[in-house]
Amino acid sequence: MKTSKIVLLLAGVLLLAAVARPQPTVPSCQVTVNGQALALHDFRQGAFGLFELAQPTEIVVHTDFDVRWVDIRPKSSGIAAVIGPDHHTVRFRLGSALPVTVEFNRDLGWVLHLFAYTPEKNPPTSNSPGVRYYGPGVHEAGVIDLRDGETLYLAPGAWVKGHVRSIGTKNISILGRGVLDGSSAGDRGAVVVGSGSYGMGNMVYLEKTVGAKIEGITIFNSPEAWTVYLTGTTGTRVDGVRILNPSVHYGDDGFDIVSSSDVRVENIFVRTNDDCVVVKNLADVDTHDITVRHAVLWNMPTGGNGLEIGFETRKHPIHDVRFEDIDIIHVERGAAISIHNGDAATVENVVFDDIRVEDVRRKLIDFVVLYAQYGADRPATDAENSRRLDCGGAWDGLLGYASEEKAERAKFRGHIRNVRVTKLHVVDGALPYSIVAGFDAEHAVENVVIEDLRCLGKPVRTLKEGKLVVENAPGFELRN
């Protein structure tokens, strides 16, 4: 028999063996809400469901796999699950419209997200003036451009495949209980300045808007770009929005608040493979009065942080930023709370208050002034950037330099001042390490006060107990 025939025969045998071998199945479950079946939407790492919640409700989950342990996050919800004697039934009671994540057998490879929402008050109708209305069902919308005063409404049950953008407008609104889905968009890349493709890579792109509102919608599967990108906006209000990005690629930040002021983001859920919520200043303007509160965050392992200011801070100040009442359920790569000043700006008057951390693998606190690949003084070429990149170091994006370069690098470094961290509690998992470090004595991290830092209920009183590394940080205090 010729060699080629032998090879073909062996290939055929292997193919038959592969077909005959039982293939692994993907986990699945069924959910009822007060006895009514809930539609679930599958994604790479699990499934999610949306439903209205007007009163406390019984949730029953029936799995096709054996269940011996259940975690319901955030832990602050106090929800206790009961596993049935068949080890396939899980019951619990949901008292309010809180986004909950159900994890089985301590396995993050497949989880269930349940997104309850409050009933709408006076929602628009399909013939309401100034309303772009999408009713229940699937819609191939493409790019939706909103003009002054217009409202985009995604009704409950609407599944809209597309992107939304608005540039230079006043009082636009994006409302509803439907889903904005980026799965059919592909990777259209980042915003290209100077062309007609502004915001094509973002699920929601708002530029120089005044008084914009985003409320109630779920954003799913951002195509490897910042999901909600606010740049140069004033008076933006975000309430009750859920972001779920199952991509394994870096760069799909949740909310990017860039060179914007008078911004409030609240009652959100974000799961991304990069920063969940981040404040930046690419346009290099005074950036101030930003509040993020009542949030549940999950940062996946490719990169980024839970709550972040930076790296791109440029020269003008970023100040009066407040993060409060936030559950960080997982940070698999970066830091739970971070300020990375990679430029010459002063970042000051920042508050992190009542932050509950459940699972952070690497860093808890990370406040640093540094030379990084995103700064204005980064190398001119990608090749030089890559050559200098400190792979495996304490910071993703840190660039190395020779000792004789330090004075030149210092010219482009800024400051972090007056940061207060209160009631930062690690409520589950291990205590990660933390860093507070200036670039040098002249470009320091000044007057950081950490008060009521706790791990598993016990106060952290010393730097050693807190695994805190502090350098070039005058005025640092750990109070308890």
VOGUGU-751688 format. One record per residue (C-alpha): residue number from 1; residue in one letter; x, y, z. Coordinates in steps of 0.5 Angstrom, whole numbers, plus 2048, in hexadecimal, padded with zeros to 3 digits. Layout:
residues N
DODO | num | residuo | u | v | w
DODO | NUM | a | X | Y | Z
...
//
This chain:
residues 480
DODO | num | residuo | u | v | w
DODO | 1 | m | 800 | 800 | 800
DODO | 2 | k | 803 | 807 | 7FE
DODO | 3 | t | 805 | 80C | 804
DODO | 4 | s | 7FF | 811 | 801
DODO | 5 | k | 7FA | 80B | 802
DODO | 6 | i | 7FC | 809 | 809
DODO | 7 | v | 7FC | 811 | 80B
DODO | 8 | l | 7F5 | 811 | 808
DODO | 9 | l | 7F3 | 80B | 80C
DODO | 10 | l | 7F5 | 80D | 813
DODO | 11 | a | 7F2 | 814 | 812
DODO | 12 | g | 7EB | 811 | 810
DODO | 13 | v | 7EC | 80C | 817
DODO | 14 | l | 7EE | 812 | 81B
DODO | 15 | l | 7E8 | 816 | 818
DODO | 16 | l | 7E3 | 811 | 81A
DODO | 17 | a | 7E6 | 810 | 821
DODO | 18 | a | 7E5 | 818 | 822
DODO | 19 | v | 7DE | 817 | 81F
DODO | 20 | a | 7DC | 811 | 824
DODO | 21 | r | 7DF | 814 | 82A
DODO | 22 | p | 7DA | 818 | 82E
DODO | 23 | q | 7DB | 81F | 82E
DODO | 24 | p | 7DB | 824 | 834
DODO | 25 | t | 7D5 | 828 | 835
DODO | 26 | v | 7D4 | 82F | 837
DODO | 27 | p | 7D1 | 830 | 83E
DODO | 28 | s | 7CA | 833 | 83D
DODO | 29 | c | 7C4 | 834 | 842
DODO | 30 | q | 7BD | 836 | 842
DODO | 31 | v | 7BB | 83C | 846
DODO | 32 | t | 7B4 | 83E | 849
DODO | 33 | v | 7B2 | 844 | 84C
DODO | 34 | n | 7AB | 844 | 850
DODO | 35 | g | 7AA | 83D | 84D
DODO | 36 | q | 7AB | 840 | 846
DODO | 37 | a | 7B0 | 83E | 841
DODO | 38 | l | 7B6 | 843 | 840
DODO | 39 | a | 7B9 | 844 | 839
DODO | 40 | l | 7C0 | 843 | 839
DODO | 41 | h | 7C6 | 846 | 835
DODO | 42 | d | 7CC | 841 | 834
DODO | 43 | f | 7D3 | 844 | 833
DODO | 44 | r | 7DA | 842 | 834
DODO | 45 | q | 7DA | 841 | 83B
DODO | 46 | g | 7D3 | 840 | 83D
DODO | 47 | a | 7CC | 843 | 83C
DODO | 48 | f | 7C8 | 849 | 83E
DODO | 49 | g | 7C1 | 84B | 83F
DODO | 50 | l | 7BD | 851 | 840
DODO | 51 | f | 7B6 | 852 | 843
DODO | 52 | e | 7B2 | 857 | 847
DODO | 53 | l | 7B2 | 857 | 84E
DODO | 54 | a | 7AC | 85B | 852
DODO | 55 | q | 7AC | 857 | 858
DODO | 56 | p | 7B1 | 852 | 85C
DODO | 57 | t | 7B1 | 84B | 858
DODO | 58 | e | 7B3 | 844 | 858
DODO | 59 | i | 7B8 | 842 | 853
DODO | 60 | v | 7B9 | 83A | 851
DODO | 61 | v | 7BF | 838 | 84D
DODO | 62 | h | 7BF | 831 | 84B
DODO | 63 | t | 7C6 | 82F | 848
DODO | 64 | d | 7C8 | 829 | 844
DODO | 65 | f | 7CE | 828 | 848
DODO | 66 | d | 7CF | 826 | 84F
DODO | 67 | v | 7CF | 82C | 854
DODO | 68 | r | 7D3 | 82B | 85B
DODO | 69 | w | 7D4 | 833 | 85C
DODO | 70 | v | 7D1 | 839 | 85A
DODO | 71 | d | 7D4 | 840 | 85B
DODO | 72 | i | 7CF | 846 | 859
DODO | 73 | r | 7D2 | 84D | 858
DODO | 74 | p | 7D3 | 852 | 85A
DODO | 75 | k | 7D4 | 84F | 861
DODO | 76 | s | 7D1 | 856 | 864
DODO | 77 | s | 7CA | 854 | 862
DODO | 78 | g | 7CA | 84F | 867
DODO | 79 | i | 7C6 | 84A | 862
DODO | 80 | a | 7C7 | 842 | 865
DODO | 81 | a | 7C6 | 83D | 860
DODO | 82 | v | 7C3 | 836 | 862
DODO | 83 | i | 7C5 | 830 | 85E
DODO | 84 | g | 7C0 | 82B | 85D
DODO | 85 | p | 7C1 | 823 | 85F
DODO | 86 | d | 7C1 | 822 | 857
DODO | 87 | h | 7C8 | 826 | 857
DODO | 88 | h | 7C5 | 829 | 850
DODO | 89 | t | 7C0 | 82E | 853
DODO | 90 | v | 7C2 | 835 | 857
DODO | 91 | r | 7BD | 83A | 85A
DODO | 92 | f | 7BD | 841 | 85D
DODO | 93 | r | 7B9 | 847 | 85E
DODO | 94 | l | 7BB | 84E | 85A
DODO | 95 | g | 7B8 | 854 | 85E
DODO | 96 | s | 7BA | 859 | 859
DODO | 97 | a | 7BC | 85B | 852
DODO | 98 | l | 7C4 | 859 | 854
DODO | 99 | p | 7C8 | 856 | 84E
DODO | 100 | v | 7CA | 84F | 851
DODO | 101 | t | 7CF | 84A | 84F
DODO | 102 | v | 7CE | 843 | 851
DODO | 103 | e | 7D5 | 83F | 851
DODO | 104 | f | 7D5 | 837 | 851
DODO | 105 | n | 7DA | 833 | 855
DODO | 106 | r | 7DF | 839 | 855
DODO | 107 | d | 7E0 | 838 | 84D
DODO | 108 | l | 7E0 | 83F | 849
DODO | 109 | g | 7E0 | 83C | 843
DODO | 110 | w | 7D8 | 83B | 842
DODO | 111 | v | 7D4 | 840 | 847
DODO | 112 | l | 7CD | 843 | 847
DODO | 113 | h | 7CC | 84A | 847
DODO | 114 | l | 7C5 | 84C | 849
DODO | 115 | f | 7C3 | 854 | 847
DODO | 116 | a | 7BC | 856 | 84A
DODO | 117 | y | 7BA | 85D | 849
DODO | 118 | t | 7B5 | 861 | 84C
DODO | 119 | p | 7AE | 863 | 848
DODO | 120 | e | 7AE | 869 | 843
DODO | 121 | k | 7AB | 86F | 845
DODO | 122 | n | 7A7 | 872 | 83F
DODO | 123 | p | 7AB | 86F | 839
DODO | 124 | p | 7AB | 872 | 832
DODO | 125 | t | 7A7 | 86F | 82D
DODO | 126 | s | 7A8 | 86D | 826
DODO | 127 | n | 7A5 | 874 | 823
DODO | 128 | s | 7A8 | 878 | 829
DODO | 129 | p | 7AB | 87E | 825
DODO | 130 | g | 7B2 | 87E | 825
DODO | 131 | v | 7B3 | 877 | 827
DODO | 132 | r | 7B7 | 872 | 823
DODO | 133 | y | 7B3 | 86C | 825
DODO | 134 | y | 7B5 | 864 | 825
DODO | 135 | g | 7B0 | 85F | 828
DODO | 136 | p | 7B1 | 858 | 82A
DODO | 137 | g | 7B5 | 854 | 825
DODO | 138 | v | 7BB | 854 | 821
DODO | 139 | h | 7BD | 85A | 81D
DODO | 140 | e | 7C3 | 85B | 819
DODO | 141 | a | 7C4 | 863 | 81A
DODO | 142 | g | 7CB | 864 | 818
DODO | 143 | v | 7CD | 86B | 81B
DODO | 144 | i | 7C8 | 86F | 81E
DODO | 145 | d | 7CA | 877 | 81E
DODO | 146 | l | 7C6 | 87B | 823
DODO | 147 | r | 7C4 | 882 | 822
DODO | 148 | d | 7C2 | 888 | 827
DODO | 149 | g | 7BD | 886 | 82B
DODO | 150 | e | 7BC | 87F | 828
DODO | 151 | t | 7BB | 879 | 82C
DODO | 152 | l | 7BD | 872 | 82B
DODO | 153 | y | 7B8 | 86D | 82E
DODO | 154 | l | 7B9 | 865 | 82E
DODO | 155 | a | 7B3 | 862 | 831
DODO | 156 | p | 7B3 | 85C | 835
DODO | 157 | g | 7B5 | 856 | 831
DODO | 158 | a | 7B8 | 85A | 82C
DODO | 159 | w | 7BF | 857 | 829
DODO | 160 | v | 7C2 | 85D | 825
DODO | 161 | k | 7C8 | 85B | 821
DODO | 162 | g | 7CC | 862 | 820
DODO | 163 | h | 7D0 | 868 | 823
DODO | 164 | v | 7CD | 86E | 826
DODO | 165 | r | 7D1 | 875 | 825
DODO | 166 | s | 7CF | 87C | 826
DODO | 167 | i | 7D4 | 882 | 825
DODO | 168 | g | 7D3 | 889 | 827
DODO | 169 | t | 7CC | 888 | 829
DODO | 170 | k | 7C8 | 88A | 82F
DODO | 171 | n | 7C3 | 886 | 833
DODO | 172 | i | 7C3 | 880 | 830
DODO | 173 | s | 7C1 | 879 | 833
DODO | 174 | i | 7C2 | 872 | 832
DODO | 175 | l | 7BD | 86E | 836
DODO | 176 | g | 7B9 | 868 | 837
DODO | 177 | r | 7BA | 861 | 83A
DODO | 178 | g | 7BC | 85D | 833
DODO | 179 | v | 7C3 | 85B | 831
DODO | 180 | l | 7C8 | 85F | 82D
DODO | 181 | d | 7CC | 859 | 82A
DODO | 182 | g | 7D3 | 85A | 826
DODO | 183 | s | 7D4 | 853 | 824
DODO | 184 | s | 7D3 | 854 | 81D
DODO | 185 | a | 7D7 | 85A | 81C
DODO | 186 | g | 7DE | 857 | 81C
DODO | 187 | d | 7E4 | 85B | 81E
DODO | 188 | r | 7E3 | 862 | 81B
DODO | 189 | g | 7E9 | 865 | 81F
DODO | 190 | a | 7EA | 86B | 823
DODO | 191 | v | 7E7 | 872 | 821
DODO | 192 | v | 7EA | 875 | 81B
DODO | 193 | v | 7EB | 87C | 81C
DODO | 194 | g | 7EA | 880 | 816
DODO | 195 | s | 7E5 | 87B | 812
DODO | 196 | g | 7DE | 879 | 812
DODO | 197 | s | 7DF | 873 | 816
DODO | 198 | y | 7DF | 876 | 81D
DODO | 199 | g | 7DD | 871 | 822
DODO | 200 | m | 7DC | 86C | 81E
DODO | 201 | g | 7E0 | 867 | 822
DODO | 202 | n | 7DC | 869 | 829
DODO | 203 | m | 7D5 | 867 | 82B
DODO | 204 | v | 7D3 | 86D | 82D
DODO | 205 | y | 7D8 | 873 | 82B
DODO | 206 | l | 7D6 | 87A | 82E
DODO | 207 | e | 7DA | 880 | 82C
DODO | 208 | k | 7D9 | 887 | 82E
DODO | 209 | t | 7D2 | 886 | 830
DODO | 210 | v | 7CE | 88A | 836
DODO | 211 | g | 7C9 | 887 | 83A
DODO | 212 | a | 7C9 | 880 | 837
DODO | 213 | k | 7C6 | 87A | 83B
DODO | 214 | i | 7C7 | 872 | 83A
DODO | 215 | e | 7C2 | 86E | 83E
DODO | 216 | g | 7C0 | 867 | 83F
DODO | 217 | i | 7C3 | 864 | 839
DODO | 218 | t | 7C7 | 85E | 839
DODO | 219 | i | 7CE | 85E | 835
DODO | 220 | f | 7D0 | 857 | 832
DODO | 221 | n | 7D7 | 855 | 82F
DODO | 222 | s | 7DA | 85C | 82D
DODO | 223 | p | 7DF | 85A | 827
DODO | 224 | e | 7E6 | 85B | 82A
DODO | 225 | a | 7E5 | 863 | 82B
DODO | 226 | w | 7E3 | 867 | 831
DODO | 227 | t | 7DC | 866 | 832
DODO | 228 | v | 7D9 | 86C | 835
DODO | 229 | y | 7DD | 872 | 833
DODO | 230 | l | 7DC | 879 | 835
DODO | 231 | t | 7E1 | 87E | 833
DODO | 232 | g | 7E0 | 885 | 834
DODO | 233 | t | 7D9 | 885 | 837
DODO | 234 | t | 7D6 | 889 | 83C
DODO | 235 | g | 7D0 | 887 | 841
DODO | 236 | t | 7D0 | 880 | 83F
DODO | 237 | r | 7CB | 87B | 843
DODO | 238 | v | 7CC | 873 | 843
DODO | 239 | d | 7C7 | 86F | 847
DODO | 240 | g | 7C5 | 868 | 847
DODO | 241 | v | 7CA | 866 | 841
DODO | 242 | r | 7CD | 85F | 841
DODO | 243 | i | 7D3 | 85D | 83C
DODO | 244 | l | 7D5 | 856 | 83B
DODO | 245 | n | 7DB | 855 | 836
DODO | 246 | p | 7DC | 84D | 836
DODO | 247 | s | 7E2 | 84F | 831
DODO | 248 | v | 7E9 | 84C | 833
DODO | 249 | h | 7ED | 852 | 830
DODO | 250 | y | 7F0 | 858 | 833
DODO | 251 | g | 7ED | 85F | 832
DODO | 252 | d | 7E5 | 85E | 833
DODO | 253 | d | 7E5 | 863 | 839
DODO | 254 | g | 7DE | 864 | 83C
DODO | 255 | f | 7DD | 86C | 83E
DODO | 256 | d | 7E2 | 870 | 83B
DODO | 257 | i | 7E1 | 877 | 83E
DODO | 258 | v | 7E6 | 87B | 83A
DODO | 259 | s | 7E7 | 883 | 83B
DODO | 260 | s | 7E0 | 883 | 83D
DODO | 261 | s | 7DD | 887 | 843
DODO | 262 | d | 7D7 | 887 | 847
DODO | 263 | v | 7D6 | 880 | 846
DODO | 264 | r | 7D2 | 87B | 84A
DODO | 265 | v | 7D2 | 873 | 849
DODO | 266 | e | 7CE | 86F | 84E
DODO | 267 | n | 7CA | 868 | 84F
DODO | 268 | i | 7CF | 865 | 84A
DODO | 269 | f | 7D1 | 85E | 848
DODO | 270 | v | 7D8 | 85D | 844
DODO | 271 | r | 7DB | 857 | 842
DODO | 272 | t | 7E1 | 858 | 83E
DODO | 273 | n | 7E8 | 856 | 83C
DODO | 274 | d | 7EB | 85D | 83D
DODO | 275 | d | 7EA | 863 | 842
DODO | 276 | c | 7E2 | 862 | 844
DODO | 277 | v | 7E2 | 86A | 846
DODO | 278 | v | 7E7 | 86E | 844
DODO | 279 | v | 7E9 | 876 | 844
DODO | 280 | k | 7EE | 879 | 83F
DODO | 281 | n | 7EF | 87F | 83B
DODO | 282 | l | 7F2 | 87E | 834
DODO | 283 | a | 7EF | 885 | 832
DODO | 284 | d | 7F3 | 888 | 838
DODO | 285 | v | 7EE | 88D | 83B
DODO | 286 | d | 7EC | 88E | 842
DODO | 287 | t | 7E8 | 888 | 844
DODO | 288 | h | 7E4 | 888 | 84A
DODO | 289 | d | 7DE | 886 | 84E
DODO | 290 | i | 7DD | 87F | 84D
DODO | 291 | t | 7D9 | 87A | 851
DODO | 292 | v | 7D8 | 873 | 850
DODO | 293 | r | 7D4 | 86F | 855
DODO | 294 | h | 7D0 | 869 | 857
DODO | 295 | a | 7D4 | 864 | 852
DODO | 296 | v | 7D5 | 85D | 851
DODO | 297 | l | 7DC | 85C | 84D
DODO | 298 | w | 7DF | 856 | 84A
DODO | 299 | n | 7E6 | 857 | 847
DODO | 300 | m | 7E8 | 850 | 843
DODO | 301 | p | 7F0 | 84E | 842
DODO | 302 | t | 7F2 | 851 | 83C
DODO | 303 | g | 7F4 | 858 | 83F
DODO | 304 | g | 7F1 | 85E | 842
DODO | 305 | n | 7EE | 860 | 849
DODO | 306 | g | 7E8 | 861 | 84D
DODO | 307 | l | 7E8 | 868 | 84E
DODO | 308 | e | 7ED | 86C | 84B
DODO | 309 | i | 7F0 | 873 | 849
DODO | 310 | g | 7F5 | 873 | 844
DODO | 311 | f | 7F9 | 871 | 841
DODO | 312 | e | 7F8 | 877 | 83C
DODO | 313 | t | 7F8 | 87D | 840
DODO | 314 | r | 7FC | 882 | 83C
DODO | 315 | k | 7FD | 889 | 83F
DODO | 316 | h | 7F6 | 88C | 841
DODO | 317 | p | 7F4 | 88A | 848
DODO | 318 | i | 7EF | 885 | 84A
DODO | 319 | h | 7EC | 886 | 850
DODO | 320 | d | 7E5 | 885 | 855
DODO | 321 | v | 7E4 | 87E | 853
DODO | 322 | r | 7E0 | 879 | 857
DODO | 323 | f | 7DF | 872 | 857
DODO | 324 | e | 7DA | 86F | 85D
DODO | 325 | d | 7D6 | 869 | 85F
DODO | 326 | i | 7D9 | 864 | 85A
DODO | 327 | d | 7D9 | 85D | 85A
DODO | 328 | i | 7E0 | 85A | 856
DODO | 329 | i | 7DE | 853 | 855
DODO | 330 | h | 7E4 | 851 | 851
DODO | 331 | v | 7EA | 854 | 84F
DODO | 332 | e | 7EE | 84F | 84B
DODO | 333 | r | 7F4 | 853 | 849
DODO | 334 | g | 7F5 | 85A | 84B
DODO | 335 | a | 7F3 | 85E | 851
DODO | 336 | a | 7ED | 85F | 855
DODO | 337 | i | 7EE | 866 | 855
DODO | 338 | s | 7F3 | 86A | 852
DODO | 339 | i | 7F6 | 871 | 850
DODO | 340 | h | 7FB | 870 | 84A
DODO | 341 | n | 7FE | 877 | 849
DODO | 342 | g | 802 | 876 | 842
DODO | 343 | d | 803 | 87D | 840
DODO | 344 | a | 804 | 884 | 843
DODO | 345 | a | 7FD | 886 | 846
DODO | 346 | t | 7FB | 887 | 84D
DODO | 347 | v | 7F6 | 882 | 850
DODO | 348 | e | 7F3 | 884 | 856
DODO | 349 | n | 7ED | 884 | 85B
DODO | 350 | v | 7EB | 87D | 85A
DODO | 351 | v | 7E7 | 879 | 85E
DODO | 352 | f | 7E6 | 871 | 85E
DODO | 353 | d | 7E0 | 870 | 864
DODO | 354 | d | 7DD | 869 | 866
DODO | 355 | i | 7E0 | 865 | 861
DODO | 356 | r | 7DF | 85D | 862
DODO | 357 | v | 7E4 | 858 | 85F
DODO | 358 | e | 7E2 | 851 | 85E
DODO | 359 | d | 7E8 | 84E | 859
DODO | 360 | v | 7EE | 852 | 857
DODO | 361 | r | 7F3 | 84E | 855
DODO | 362 | r | 7F9 | 853 | 854
DODO | 363 | k | 7F9 | 85A | 857
DODO | 364 | l | 7F4 | 85D | 85C
DODO | 365 | i | 7F6 | 864 | 85B
DODO | 366 | d | 7FB | 867 | 856
DODO | 367 | f | 7FC | 86F | 856
DODO | 368 | v | 802 | 870 | 852
DODO | 369 | v | 806 | 876 | 84E
DODO | 370 | l | 80A | 872 | 848
DODO | 371 | y | 80C | 872 | 841
DODO | 372 | a | 808 | 86E | 83D
DODO | 373 | q | 806 | 86C | 836
DODO | 374 | y | 800 | 870 | 836
DODO | 375 | g | 803 | 877 | 838
DODO | 376 | a | 804 | 87D | 833
DODO | 377 | d | 80C | 87C | 834
DODO | 378 | r | 80C | 874 | 832
DODO | 379 | p | 811 | 872 | 82D
DODO | 380 | a | 80F | 874 | 825
DODO | 381 | t | 80F | 86D | 823
DODO | 382 | d | 80B | 867 | 825
DODO | 383 | a | 812 | 863 | 824
DODO | 384 | e | 815 | 868 | 829
DODO | 385 | n | 80F | 867 | 82E
DODO | 386 | s | 80F | 860 | 82E
DODO | 387 | r | 817 | 860 | 82F
DODO | 388 | r | 816 | 864 | 835
DODO | 389 | l | 810 | 860 | 838
DODO | 390 | d | 811 | 85D | 83F
DODO | 391 | c | 80D | 856 | 83D
DODO | 392 | g | 80C | 853 | 844
DODO | 393 | g | 80D | 859 | 848
DODO | 394 | a | 808 | 85C | 84D
DODO | 395 | w | 804 | 860 | 848
DODO | 396 | d | 802 | 85E | 841
DODO | 397 | g | 804 | 864 | 83D
DODO | 398 | l | 80A | 866 | 841
DODO | 399 | l | 810 | 868 | 83C
DODO | 400 | g | 817 | 868 | 83E
DODO | 401 | y | 81D | 86D | 83E
DODO | 402 | a | 824 | 86E | 83F
DODO | 403 | s | 826 | 871 | 845
DODO | 404 | e | 829 | 877 | 841
DODO | 405 | e | 822 | 878 | 83E
DODO | 406 | k | 81F | 879 | 845
DODO | 407 | a | 81F | 881 | 845
DODO | 408 | e | 81C | 881 | 83E
DODO | 409 | r | 816 | 87C | 840
DODO | 410 | a | 815 | 880 | 846
DODO | 411 | k | 813 | 886 | 842
DODO | 412 | f | 80D | 883 | 840
DODO | 413 | r | 80B | 880 | 846
DODO | 414 | g | 805 | 883 | 84B
DODO | 415 | h | 802 | 882 | 852
DODO | 416 | i | 7FD | 87E | 855
DODO | 417 | r | 7FA | 882 | 85B
DODO | 418 | n | 7F5 | 882 | 861
DODO | 419 | v | 7F2 | 87B | 860
DODO | 420 | r | 7ED | 878 | 865
DODO | 421 | v | 7EC | 871 | 866
DODO | 422 | t | 7E6 | 86F | 86B
DODO | 423 | k | 7E3 | 868 | 86C
DODO | 424 | l | 7E7 | 864 | 867
DODO | 425 | h | 7E5 | 85D | 86A
DODO | 426 | v | 7E8 | 857 | 867
DODO | 427 | v | 7E2 | 852 | 868
DODO | 428 | d | 7E4 | 84C | 865
DODO | 429 | g | 7EA | 849 | 862
DODO | 430 | a | 7F1 | 84A | 864
DODO | 431 | l | 7F4 | 851 | 865
DODO | 432 | p | 7F8 | 854 | 85F
DODO | 433 | y | 7FE | 858 | 860
DODO | 434 | s | 7FE | 860 | 85F
DODO | 435 | i | 802 | 865 | 85C
DODO | 436 | v | 802 | 86D | 85D
DODO | 437 | a | 808 | 870 | 85A
DODO | 438 | g | 80B | 876 | 857
DODO | 439 | f | 80F | 877 | 851
DODO | 440 | d | 815 | 87A | 855
DODO | 441 | a | 814 | 87F | 85B
DODO | 442 | e | 812 | 885 | 856
DODO | 443 | h | 80D | 881 | 853
DODO | 444 | a | 80A | 87E | 859
DODO | 445 | v | 803 | 87B | 85B
DODO | 446 | e | 801 | 87F | 861
DODO | 447 | n | 7FC | 87F | 866
DODO | 448 | v | 7F9 | 878 | 865
DODO | 449 | v | 7F5 | 876 | 86B
DODO | 450 | i | 7F2 | 86F | 86C
DODO | 451 | e | 7ED | 86F | 872
DODO | 452 | d | 7EA | 868 | 874
DODO | 453 | l | 7ED | 863 | 86F
DODO | 454 | r | 7EB | 85C | 871
DODO | 455 | c | 7EC | 855 | 86F
DODO | 456 | l | 7E7 | 850 | 870
DODO | 457 | g | 7E4 | 854 | 876
DODO | 458 | k | 7EB | 856 | 879
DODO | 459 | p | 7EE | 85D | 879
DODO | 460 | v | 7F4 | 85E | 876
DODO | 461 | r | 7F9 | 862 | 87A
DODO | 462 | t | 800 | 862 | 877
DODO | 463 | l | 803 | 862 | 871
DODO | 464 | k | 805 | 85B | 871
DODO | 465 | e | 7FE | 858 | 873
DODO | 466 | g | 7FC | 85C | 86D
DODO | 467 | k | 801 | 85A | 868
DODO | 468 | l | 802 | 861 | 867
DODO | 469 | v | 808 | 863 | 863
DODO | 470 | v | 809 | 86B | 864
DODO | 471 | e | 80E | 86F | 860
DODO | 472 | n | 80F | 877 | 85F
DODO | 473 | a | 808 | 878 | 862
DODO | 474 | p | 809 | 87D | 868
DODO | 475 | g | 803 | 87E | 86C
DODO | 476 | f | 801 | 877 | 86B
DODO | 477 | e | 7FC | 874 | 871
DODO | 478 | l | 7F9 | 86E | 873
DODO | 479 | r | 7F4 | 86F | 878
DODO | 480 | n | 7F0 | 86A | 87C
//
